[in-house]
Amino acid sequence: MKFKELKADGLCREYDVTISAADFNAEVEKKLHSIAKNVSMAGFRAGKVPFAMVQKKYQANAMSEALDDMVRDGVNELLKEKELRPVFTPDVELKKFEEGKDIEFKVSMEIMPKIELKDFSSIKLEKVMAEVPAEEVEKALNYMAESRRDTIKVEEDRATAKGDIAVIDFVGSIDGVEFPGGKGEAYPLELGSNSFIPGYEDQLIGKKVGDVVDVKATFPENYHAKDLAGKEALFVTTIKEIREIKKAEINDEFAKSMGEENLDKLKETVKSKIAQDYEAASKMKLKRALLDALDKAYKFDVPAKLVDMEYESIVKQYENAKKNNQLDEEEKAKKEEDLLKEYKEIAVRRVKLGLLLAEVGNDAKVEVTQEDINKAIMGEAQRYPMQAKAIFDFYLKNKEAIERLRTSVYEEKVIDYVLSKVETKEKKVSVEELYNFDEKAA
């Protein structure tokens, strides 16, 4: 076979491939002889049919198969000889196919860029770290105690106050007509929680058990039930009982109820978990800084088709968010054409860094083991303990999810490998600064 380069523009390549008529005819004849060994016709046993009859009946099939095989082999030979790594299966266009003449076809493709890996030790990064303040531990303990809170019935004859639980019966109506969902019995309402429509809870403060209160309140304009939105309602509300919230005392007994030996041990555990969260935030910032550094350090063309695929994925997410009114304020403030331009730049960056990390991983022989996958699934289950079984079942039944997880784990392992090579300097910062992911502020 003969190869002639037609185009070498960036990562785009085009070649003319020529198959000689003699080679093609020889391949066709080879296939016909192969068919003749097994074919049978009326009056002839299998393998005994005259070759001329086999040729007459199966010539077209043999030519078609020979063409397919030789084109495929030609593409593979071209890739091997020119040391090309196509992004996707090359496109083939048959240009000349006439009996007795050489066959010509064009091969078009985008190739992977050649990436020359550099010494990562030249990269200098700052790893921000924050110590766990004592008040954060206390705040976490108070939150835990709040979740373990109980209520006790108020026996004394007193009026309700903000923070009390008022156990109420209520009937709601608009213009004298009750509406669906506007009725409840023995409902425990925490006064001041703002869990009912605005203005409702305030009108129950200062009331006593047995009082019947005509509460007037207006549903918000954006209320989920459109037939009630913006309308004023009357709720005839009866105070059945007053209960006080009793938060669990933070002591050794409380610590034991949380599975620890004593309060000191519980504090240590809480501090350790907060420190893990801080480390995760620190690692996230360090990873972002590394990717920024790699983006600046490496310059190479990226395949347009990969960029287009990534861009289409980003735009699809944007359109879904826009449709469901889930855009953030920064996105809403920008013109769509500016946003789309930014998304294109993001797509280029993602593809570029993805190719670079893949090259690094290949060079460093990074592998993802089954143990790595199991560890990642276990980590996800530990983050959502109430849904652990559902998470395990999801990955057990979903091979695509496993492959996505494998890709994510691979990227993390490659990034950890690079981080082990770069020069990192730790810097102590406040908790607020640690969790400030505003790139502009940084």
LOLO-843029 format. One line per field, with one value per residue (C-alpha): residue number from 1; chain; x, y negated, z. Coordinates in Angstrom, 1 decimal. Layout:
<recs>
lummar <- [NUM  ...];
votor <- [A  ...];
xx <- [X  ...];
yy <- [Y  ...];
zz <- [Z  ...];
</recs>
This chain:
<recs>
lummar <- [1  2  3  4  5  6  7  8  9  10  11  12  13  14  15  16  17  18  19  20  21  22  23  24  25  26  27  28  29  30  31  32  33  34  35  36  37  38  39  40  41  42  43  44  45  46  47  48  49  50  51  52  53  54  55  56  57  58  59  60  61  62  63  64  65  66  67  68  69  70  71  72  73  74  75  76  77  78  79  80  81  82  83  84  85  86  87  88  89  90  91  92  93  94  95  96  97  98  99  100  101  102  103  104  105  106  107  108  109  110  111  112  113  114  115  116  117  118  119  120  121  122  123  124  125  126  127  128  129  130  131  132  133  134  135  136  137  138  139  140  141  142  143  144  145  146  147  148  149  150  151  152  153  154  155  156  157  158  159  160  161  162  163  164  165  166  167  168  169  170  171  172  173  174  175  176  177  178  179  180  181  182  183  184  185  186  187  188  189  190  191  192  193  194  195  196  197  198  199  200  201  202  203  204  205  206  207  208  209  210  211  212  213  214  215  216  217  218  219  220  221  222  223  224  225  226  227  228  229  230  231  232  233  234  235  236  237  238  239  240  241  242  243  244  245  246  247  248  249  250  251  252  253  254  255  256  257  258  259  260  261  262  263  264  265  266  267  268  269  270  271  272  273  274  275  276  277  278  279  280  281  282  283  284  285  286  287  288  289  290  291  292  293  294  295  296  297  298  299  300  301  302  303  304  305  306  307  308  309  310  311  312  313  314  315  316  317  318  319  320  321  322  323  324  325  326  327  328  329  330  331  332  333  334  335  336  337  338  339  340  341  342  343  344  345  346  347  348  349  350  351  352  353  354  355  356  357  358  359  360  361  362  363  364  365  366  367  368  369  370  371  372  373  374  375  376  377  378  379  380  381  382  383  384  385  386  387  388  389  390  391  392  393  394  395  396  397  398  399  400  401  402  403  404  405  406  407  408  409  410  411  412  413  414  415  416  417  418  419  420  421  422  423  424  425  426  427  428  429  430  431  432  433  434  435  436  437  438  439  440  441  442];
votor <- [A  A  A  A  A  A  A  A  A  A  A  A  A  A  A  A  A  A  A  A  A  A  A  A  A  A  A  A  A  A  A  A  A  A  A  A  A  A  A  A  A  A  A  A  A  A  A  A  A  A  A  A  A  A  A  A  A  A  A  A  A  A  A  A  A  A  A  A  A  A  A  A  A  A  A  A  A  A  A  A  A  A  A  A  A  A  A  A  A  A  A  A  A  A  A  A  A  A  A  A  A  A  A  A  A  A  A  A  A  A  A  A  A  A  A  A  A  A  A  A  A  A  A  A  A  A  A  A  A  A  A  A  A  A  A  A  A  A  A  A  A  A  A  A  A  A  A  A  A  A  A  A  A  A  A  A  A  A  A  A  A  A  A  A  A  A  A  A  A  A  A  A  A  A  A  A  A  A  A  A  A  A  A  A  A  A  A  A  A  A  A  A  A  A  A  A  A  A  A  A  A  A  A  A  A  A  A  A  A  A  A  A  A  A  A  A  A  A  A  A  A  A  A  A  A  A  A  A  A  A  A  A  A  A  A  A  A  A  A  A  A  A  A  A  A  A  A  A  A  A  A  A  A  A  A  A  A  A  A  A  A  A  A  A  A  A  A  A  A  A  A  A  A  A  A  A  A  A  A  A  A  A  A  A  A  A  A  A  A  A  A  A  A  A  A  A  A  A  A  A  A  A  A  A  A  A  A  A  A  A  A  A  A  A  A  A  A  A  A  A  A  A  A  A  A  A  A  A  A  A  A  A  A  A  A  A  A  A  A  A  A  A  A  A  A  A  A  A  A  A  A  A  A  A  A  A  A  A  A  A  A  A  A  A  A  A  A  A  A  A  A  A  A  A  A  A  A  A  A  A  A  A  A  A  A  A  A  A  A  A  A  A  A  A  A  A  A  A  A  A  A  A  A  A  A  A  A  A  A  A  A  A  A  A  A  A  A  A  A  A  A  A  A  A  A  A  A  A  A  A  A  A  A  A  A  A  A  A  A  A  A  A];
xx <- [0.0  1.1  0.4  0.4  -0.1  -2.7  -3.1  -1.3  -3.0  -2.7  -4.1  -6.0  -4.5  -5.6  -3.9  -4.5  -4.1  -3.6  -4.2  -2.7  -5.0  -2.8  -3.0  -6.7  -7.3  -5.1  -7.2  -10.4  -9.1  -8.0  -11.5  -13.1  -10.8  -11.8  -15.5  -14.9  -13.6  -17.0  -19.7  -22.1  -24.4  -26.9  -25.1  -21.9  -20.7  -19.3  -15.9  -16.2  -18.0  -16.0  -14.1  -15.6  -19.1  -18.0  -16.5  -19.5  -21.9  -19.7  -17.4  -19.4  -19.4  -15.7  -14.9  -16.9  -15.3  -11.8  -12.4  -13.6  -10.6  -8.0  -9.3  -9.3  -5.8  -4.7  -5.9  -4.2  -1.0  -1.1  -1.6  1.3  3.7  3.1  2.8  -0.6  -3.0  -6.4  -8.9  -11.8  -12.0  -10.7  -13.2  -12.7  -13.9  -13.6  -12.3  -11.6  -12.8  -12.8  -12.2  -8.6  -7.4  -5.7  -8.1  -7.8  -9.4  -8.9  -8.4  -9.2  -8.8  -7.8  -4.8  -3.9  -1.4  2.2  2.8  6.3  6.2  8.2  9.9  7.0  9.4  9.6  6.0  5.6  2.3  0.9  -1.3  -3.6  -4.3  -6.6  -6.6  -9.9  -11.0  -12.5  -15.7  -16.2  -16.1  -18.6  -20.8  -20.8  -21.6  -24.5  -25.8  -25.6  -27.4  -30.0  -30.7  -31.2  -33.5  -36.8  -39.9  -41.7  -45.2  -45.6  -47.7  -47.8  -50.4  -48.5  -48.6  -46.7  -43.3  -41.0  -39.2  -42.1  -43.8  -47.5  -49.6  -52.5  -55.7  -56.4  -58.9  -58.0  -60.4  -60.4  -63.6  -65.3  -64.5  -62.1  -59.3  -57.5  -54.5  -55.6  -56.7  -54.6  -55.0  -52.5  -49.8  -46.6  -45.5  -42.3  -43.0  -40.3  -39.3  -40.9  -42.1  -45.7  -46.6  -45.3  -47.1  -48.8  -46.6  -46.3  -50.0  -49.8  -47.2  -48.7  -51.6  -52.7  -53.9  -57.5  -57.4  -59.0  -57.1  -58.3  -55.1  -55.0  -52.1  -51.3  -49.8  -46.6  -46.9  -44.5  -46.3  -46.1  -49.9  -50.8  -54.5  -53.4  -50.5  -51.0  -54.4  -55.3  -56.5  -58.2  -57.0  -59.1  -56.5  -56.9  -54.0  -54.2  -50.9  -47.6  -44.3  -40.8  -37.8  -35.2  -31.9  -29.7  -27.0  -23.5  -21.8  -20.3  -23.8  -24.5  -21.1  -21.9  -25.3  -23.2  -21.0  -18.0  -16.4  -16.7  -17.1  -13.3  -13.3  -16.4  -14.6  -11.6  -13.7  -15.6  -12.4  -10.9  -14.0  -13.9  -10.1  -10.9  -13.4  -10.7  -8.2  -10.7  -11.2  -7.5  -6.9  -9.6  -7.9  -4.5  -5.9  -7.3  -4.0  -2.2  -4.5  -4.1  -0.3  -0.4  -2.7  -0.1  2.9  1.7  0.8  -0.5  -3.4  -6.4  -8.7  -11.7  -14.1  -13.3  -13.8  -17.1  -18.4  -17.3  -18.8  -22.1  -22.3  -21.6  -24.2  -26.8  -26.3  -26.6  -29.9  -31.3  -30.4  -31.9  -35.1  -35.5  -34.5  -31.4  -28.8  -26.7  -26.8  -23.5  -24.8  -28.0  -26.1  -24.1  -25.1  -25.7  -23.1  -20.5  -21.4  -21.2  -17.7  -16.7  -18.1  -16.0  -12.9  -13.8  -14.3  -10.9  -9.3  -11.0  -10.0  -6.4  -6.0  -7.8  -5.3  -2.3  -3.4  -3.9  -0.4  1.0  -0.9  0.3  3.9  3.8  1.9  -0.9  -3.5  -6.9  -7.3  -10.5  -9.4  -9.4  -12.9  -14.2  -12.6  -14.2  -17.7  -17.2  -16.2  -19.4  -21.5  -19.9  -20.7  -24.4  -24.9  -28.7  -28.4  -25.5  -27.5  -28.9  -25.4  -24.0  -26.9  -26.5  -22.9  -23.5  -26.1  -24.7  -21.5  -21.5  -21.5  -18.5  -16.6  -17.3  -16.1  -13.0  -12.3  -12.7  -10.4  -7.8  -7.7  -7.3  -4.5  -2.7  -3.1  -1.8  1.2  1.9  1.4  4.0  6.5  5.8  7.2  4.4  4.6  2.0  0.3  -1.9  -5.1  -8.4  -11.4  -13.1  -10.2  -9.9  -13.5  -13.4  -13.5  -14.1  -11.4  -11.6  -11.0  -8.1];
yy <- [0.0  -3.6  -6.5  -10.2  -13.0  -15.5  -17.7  -18.3  -21.2  -21.3  -18.0  -17.3  -14.8  -13.6  -10.9  -9.2  -5.5  -3.4  0.3  1.8  3.6  6.7  6.9  6.4  9.1  11.5  10.9  11.4  14.7  15.8  15.3  17.1  20.1  20.1  20.1  22.8  25.2  25.4  24.3  26.8  26.4  28.7  31.6  31.0  32.0  29.4  28.4  29.9  27.0  25.8  22.6  20.7  21.3  20.2  17.1  16.2  16.5  15.1  12.6  9.6  10.8  11.6  8.2  6.4  8.4  7.9  4.2  4.0  6.0  4.2  0.7  1.6  3.1  0.0  -2.3  -0.3  -0.1  -3.9  -4.5  -2.2  -3.5  -7.2  -6.6  -8.3  -8.1  -9.1  -10.7  -8.7  -6.1  -7.7  -8.7  -6.8  -8.1  -5.8  -7.9  -5.4  -1.8  -0.6  2.9  3.5  0.2  -0.7  -1.5  -4.9  -6.1  -9.1  -8.8  -11.8  -12.1  -14.2  -12.9  -13.1  -15.8  -14.9  -16.1  -16.5  -16.0  -18.4  -18.2  -18.7  -19.8  -23.2  -23.8  -25.7  -25.6  -26.9  -24.6  -26.6  -25.0  -26.0  -24.8  -23.8  -26.5  -25.4  -27.3  -25.2  -22.0  -23.6  -24.7  -21.1  -19.7  -22.1  -21.1  -17.4  -18.2  -20.2  -17.1  -15.1  -17.6  -16.7  -18.6  -18.7  -19.8  -23.2  -22.6  -26.1  -28.6  -30.8  -32.4  -31.1  -32.6  -32.6  -29.2  -27.3  -24.4  -25.3  -22.1  -23.4  -22.6  -24.8  -25.3  -27.6  -29.3  -32.0  -34.1  -31.7  -28.6  -25.9  -25.0  -21.6  -21.2  -24.0  -21.8  -20.2  -18.6  -18.4  -20.0  -20.8  -24.3  -25.8  -29.5  -31.6  -28.8  -30.5  -27.1  -28.4  -31.2  -34.7  -36.3  -33.2  -32.2  -35.8  -35.9  -32.9  -34.4  -35.5  -33.1  -30.5  -26.9  -26.9  -30.2  -30.2  -32.7  -34.1  -34.2  -36.2  -35.6  -36.1  -33.4  -34.5  -35.4  -32.6  -30.0  -26.5  -26.1  -28.7  -28.8  -30.1  -32.3  -36.0  -35.3  -36.2  -33.4  -33.1  -30.3  -29.5  -28.2  -26.5  -26.3  -22.7  -22.5  -24.4  -22.5  -23.7  -22.5  -20.8  -20.4  -17.5  -18.4  -18.1  -15.8  -12.4  -10.7  -12.6  -11.4  -7.8  -8.1  -9.2  -6.1  -7.6  -6.8  -10.4  -14.0  -14.5  -11.5  -12.9  -16.3  -14.6  -12.7  -15.9  -17.8  -15.1  -15.0  -18.8  -18.6  -16.0  -18.5  -21.2  -18.9  -18.1  -21.8  -22.3  -19.5  -20.9  -24.3  -22.7  -20.6  -23.7  -25.5  -22.6  -22.4  -26.2  -25.7  -22.8  -24.8  -27.6  -25.4  -23.3  -24.6  -22.2  -21.9  -20.0  -17.9  -20.1  -17.1  -16.5  -20.2  -20.3  -17.3  -18.8  -22.2  -20.6  -18.9  -22.2  -24.0  -21.3  -21.7  -25.4  -25.1  -22.7  -25.1  -28.0  -26.1  -25.1  -28.6  -27.3  -29.7  -31.5  -35.3  -35.7  -33.7  -35.6  -38.9  -38.0  -38.1  -34.6  -35.2  -36.0  -32.9  -30.7  -32.1  -31.3  -27.8  -27.3  -28.3  -25.9  -23.1  -23.7  -23.7  -20.5  -18.6  -19.9  -19.0  -15.6  -14.7  -15.9  -13.9  -10.8  -11.2  -11.6  -8.6  -6.5  -7.6  -6.9  -3.6  -4.7  -1.9  -1.7  1.5  3.1  2.1  -1.5  -1.2  0.5  -2.2  -5.0  -3.4  -2.9  -6.5  -7.6  -5.4  -6.8  -10.3  -9.3  -6.6  -6.7  -5.8  -3.3  -0.3  -2.2  -3.4  0.1  1.4  -1.4  -0.5  3.2  2.9  0.1  0.8  -2.7  -4.3  -2.0  -3.2  -6.9  -6.2  -4.5  -7.6  -9.9  -7.7  -7.5  -11.3  -11.6  -9.1  -11.0  -14.3  -12.8  -11.5  -15.0  -16.6  -14.2  -15.7  -19.5  -21.8  -22.5  -25.1  -25.1  -28.4  -28.9  -30.7  -31.4  -29.1  -31.8  -32.0  -28.3  -28.0  -31.1  -29.6  -32.9  -32.8  -36.6  -37.2  -34.8];
zz <- [0.0  -0.7  1.6  0.6  3.1  1.9  5.0  8.3  9.9  13.7  14.8  11.6  9.2  5.8  3.7  0.3  0.5  -2.7  -3.0  -6.1  -8.5  -8.4  -4.5  -4.6  -7.3  -5.3  -2.2  -4.1  -5.6  -2.1  -0.8  -3.7  -3.2  0.5  -0.4  -3.0  -0.3  1.4  -1.0  -2.6  -5.7  -7.4  -8.9  -7.0  -3.5  -1.1  -2.2  -5.7  -7.5  -10.5  -9.7  -12.6  -11.2  -7.7  -9.2  -11.2  -8.2  -5.4  -7.2  -5.9  -2.3  -2.5  -3.8  -1.1  1.7  0.2  -0.1  3.6  4.8  2.8  3.7  7.4  7.1  5.2  7.9  10.6  8.6  8.0  11.8  12.6  9.9  10.7  14.5  14.7  17.6  16.3  18.8  17.2  14.4  11.3  8.5  5.2  1.8  -1.2  -4.1  -6.9  -7.3  -10.8  -12.1  -13.1  -11.6  -8.4  -5.5  -3.8  -0.6  1.7  5.5  7.7  11.4  14.4  16.3  19.9  20.7  21.6  25.2  26.5  30.2  32.3  35.7  38.2  41.0  39.3  40.3  43.6  45.4  48.7  50.8  53.1  56.5  59.3  62.9  64.5  66.9  70.2  69.4  66.4  68.5  70.9  68.1  66.8  70.2  70.6  67.2  68.3  71.5  69.6  67.5  70.7  72.2  73.9  74.9  78.3  79.0  80.7  83.8  85.1  84.0  81.7  78.2  75.2  74.4  71.4  71.4  72.9  71.2  70.9  70.2  68.1  66.3  63.3  60.5  57.6  55.3  52.5  52.2  54.6  52.6  53.9  51.5  51.1  53.5  55.7  58.6  61.4  64.8  67.7  65.5  67.4  66.1  67.4  67.8  66.0  63.7  60.7  59.5  58.9  56.5  57.6  60.5  61.7  64.6  65.9  66.6  68.9  71.2  74.6  74.4  77.0  76.8  75.8  73.9  70.5  68.2  64.9  63.0  59.8  57.5  53.8  51.6  49.8  46.2  45.3  47.3  45.8  45.7  43.0  44.0  47.5  46.5  47.6  49.3  52.9  55.0  58.4  60.7  63.7  66.0  69.4  71.8  73.2  75.0  75.6  75.7  76.4  74.5  76.6  75.0  76.0  78.5  77.1  79.7  80.0  79.8  76.6  75.2  76.1  74.2  71.2  71.5  73.3  76.7  78.1  77.0  76.4  74.0  72.2  71.9  70.4  67.9  66.9  66.5  64.4  62.1  61.7  60.9  58.2  56.7  56.8  55.1  52.4  51.7  51.8  49.3  47.0  46.9  46.4  43.5  41.9  42.3  40.8  37.8  37.3  37.4  34.9  32.6  32.5  32.2  29.2  25.8  23.1  20.7  21.8  19.6  18.4  18.5  22.2  22.9  21.1  23.1  26.4  25.4  24.4  27.8  29.6  27.5  28.2  31.9  31.6  29.6  32.1  35.0  33.1  32.4  36.1  37.3  39.0  37.6  40.2  40.4  38.6  35.6  35.6  35.5  32.4  28.7  27.3  24.6  27.2  29.2  26.2  25.5  29.0  28.7  25.5  27.4  30.2  27.7  26.2  29.7  30.8  27.6  27.8  31.5  30.9  28.2  30.2  33.3  31.2  29.8  33.3  34.5  31.6  32.0  35.8  35.2  37.5  37.9  39.6  41.6  42.7  46.3  45.1  43.8  46.9  49.1  47.0  47.3  51.0  51.4  49.6  51.8  54.9  53.8  53.5  56.1  55.9  52.2  52.4  51.2  48.2  47.3  47.4  45.4  42.8  42.1  42.2  39.4  37.4  35.4  33.8  37.3  38.2  35.1  35.9  39.5  38.1  35.9  39.0  41.1  38.4  38.1  41.9  41.9  39.1  40.9  44.1  42.1  40.7  44.1  45.5  43.0  43.3  46.0  48.5  51.3  54.1  55.1  58.2  57.4  59.1  58.7  56.7  54.3  54.0  52.8  50.6  47.1  45.3  42.6  42.2  45.9  45.8];
</recs>
